[in-house]
Amino acid sequence: MDFGPIGYTVARIDGDYAYLQQVGNPQEELKCVARALLPPEITEGTRLHYEMMEYRIEAD
C-alpha cells in the first residue's frame, strides 16, 4: 500500500467515481477512486496531492 506523496490529475469523472492519472507516470493505469474520498470541488484536470490516505487539491 502506497501512502504517498503522489501527484495525480483528474483524468475523467464518471458518476460517483473519478479516474486519476499519476503525474510523471503517464504509462501507469488510471486509478479509479470513489468521489466521496476526494474534495467535492474537483473537476476534470484538477491536480491532487495524495499523502497518508488523504487527497487534497494542489495549490497553483
C-alpha positions in Angstrom: 0.0 0.0 0.0 1.4 3.4 -1.0 0.9 6.3 1.4 2.5 8.9 -0.8 3.2 11.6 -1.5 1.9 11.2 -5.1 0.6 13.7 -7.5 -2.5 13.0 -9.6 -4.5 14.7 -12.2 -8.3 14.0 -12.5 -8.4 12.5 -16.0 -12.1 11.7 -16.0 -15.2 11.9 -13.8 -17.8 9.2 -14.3 -20.8 9.4 -11.9 -19.6 8.5 -8.4 -16.1 7.8 -9.5 -13.1 9.8 -10.7 -10.2 8.3 -12.7 -6.8 9.7 -11.7 -3.6 9.8 -13.8 -0.4 9.7 -11.8 1.7 12.8 -12.6 5.0 12.0 -14.1 4.0 8.4 -14.9 1.6 8.6 -17.9 2.0 4.9 -18.7 0.5 3.9 -15.4 -3.1 2.7 -15.5 -5.7 5.2 -14.3 -6.7 4.8 -10.7 -10.4 4.6 -10.0 -11.4 6.4 -6.8 -14.8 7.0 -5.2 -15.6 10.7 -5.4 -16.7 10.6 -1.7 -13.0 10.2 -0.9 -12.0 13.3 -2.9 -12.5 17.0 -2.4 -16.1 17.9 -3.6 -15.0 20.8 -5.8 -12.8 18.6 -8.2 -13.3 18.9 -12.0 -11.5 17.1 -14.8 -8.0 18.5 -14.9 -7.8 19.2 -11.2 -4.3 18.4 -9.7 -4.4 16.4 -6.5 -1.8 15.6 -3.8 -2.2 12.2 -2.1 -0.5 11.5 1.2 -1.3 9.4 4.2 -4.5 8.1 2.6 -5.8 11.7 2.0 -6.4 13.6 -1.2 -6.2 17.4 -1.4 -6.2 19.9 -4.2 -2.8 21.2 -5.1 -2.3 24.9 -4.9 -1.3 26.5 -8.2 
